[in-house]
């Protein structure tokens, strides 16, 4: 798997801080996702395609799907570099890749994601405008891109574990809805503690379906498929906000 630094790609350095780690002094999954989000934000700011640049068009970016694969998580004090780039367009969708490198250049984690643009007034998806499509010629070739997230996850069945959360003010992002990091965090936290404590997450797929808004009560449900595989979903009033699947080793 190689990395090509084009005019539209970005590399952001980070140091793993004490607020990023778990009891083993290793970066936790929500913290890693947050760092990847920050690298992507710096990328779109540089490209003049951030949510604030798009306010004049009354549109904003919304994450739709993500797949995260992990070889290992970085340790406290470790320096990492996160590479990210726009990775393709379709009619309504755009793609973004992330690669997390150790200081010695080893690839330790990577993620592919699918995004859409939402009309901020009508709260529904809209076409990608021409001024964003101008970067299409600078996109990396398909051979340089990660495999795109799967469009369909397994159907959730029986509930084995669950926990209910209420969306607070500081759970919201700049779009005014539940931050995608909390989707992942709330899904993972309902996984049995012996798995969280003794195993390592190696594969995480998530599909975002609906917005979560201030003061809403969200239930995180988990179905255990086998000793290493779990299905996840976030539910509000019987409607699925997100679906996920995790694999642990």
RASULVEN-V496478 format. One record per pair of residues at least 6 apart in sequence whose ideal C-beta (glycine too) atoms are under 6 Angstrom apart, sorted by the first residue. I is the first residue (numbers start at 1). GAP is how many residues later the second one is. If there is no record, write none. Layout:
((I GAP) (I GAP))
This chain:
((3 80) (3 96) (4 136) (4 140) (6 132) (6 134) (7 131) (8 78) (8 127) (8 130) (9 76) (10 32) (10 33) (10 74) (11 70) (11 72) (12 27) (12 30) (12 70) (13 68) (14 21) (14 66) (15 64) (16 11) (16 58) (16 60) (16 62) (20 7) (20 11) (21 6) (21 55) (22 6) (25 51) (26 47) (26 49) (27 46) (27 47) (29 159) (29 172) (30 151) (30 154) (30 155) (33 148) (33 151) (34 147) (36 46) (36 62) (39 43) (39 45) (40 44) (43 41) (44 6) (49 83) (51 9) (51 123) (54 6) (58 62) (58 63) (59 58) (59 60) (59 67) (60 58) (60 60) (60 115) (61 54) (62 54) (62 56) (63 52) (63 117) (63 145) (64 50) (64 52) (64 144) (65 49) (65 84) (65 142) (66 47) (66 140) (67 45) (67 82) (67 138) (68 43) (68 136) (69 41) (69 134) (70 39) (70 132) (71 37) (72 36) (74 6) (79 24) (80 20) (81 20) (82 18) (83 16) (84 14) (85 12) (86 10) (87 8) (87 9) (87 10) (87 58) (88 7) (88 51) (89 47) (92 24) (92 33) (93 21) (93 23) (94 21) (95 19) (95 53) (96 17) (97 15) (97 48) (97 49) (98 13) (99 8) (99 11) (100 8) (100 9) (101 6) (102 6) (112 34) (112 36) (112 37) (114 35) (116 9) (117 9) (117 11) (118 7) (119 7) (153 54) (153 90) (153 92) (156 67) (156 75) (156 77) (157 66) (158 65) (159 62) (160 62) (160 63) (160 64) (161 29) (161 61) (162 57) (162 59) (163 27) (163 57) (164 53) (164 55) (165 21) (165 53) (166 51) (167 11) (167 45) (167 47) (167 49) (171 7) (171 11) (173 6) (177 34) (177 35) (177 36) (178 34) (183 59) (186 34) (187 33) (187 45) (187 57) (190 30) (190 32) (191 39) (195 53) (199 49) (200 49) (201 45) (201 47) (202 45) (202 47) (203 44) (204 42) (205 40) (206 38) (207 36) (208 34) (209 31) (209 32) (209 33) (210 31) (212 6) (212 29) (216 20) (218 16) (218 18) (219 16) (220 14) (221 12) (222 8) (222 10) (223 8) (224 6) (228 19) (228 20) (229 18) (230 16) (231 14) (232 12) (233 7) (233 10) (234 7) (234 8))
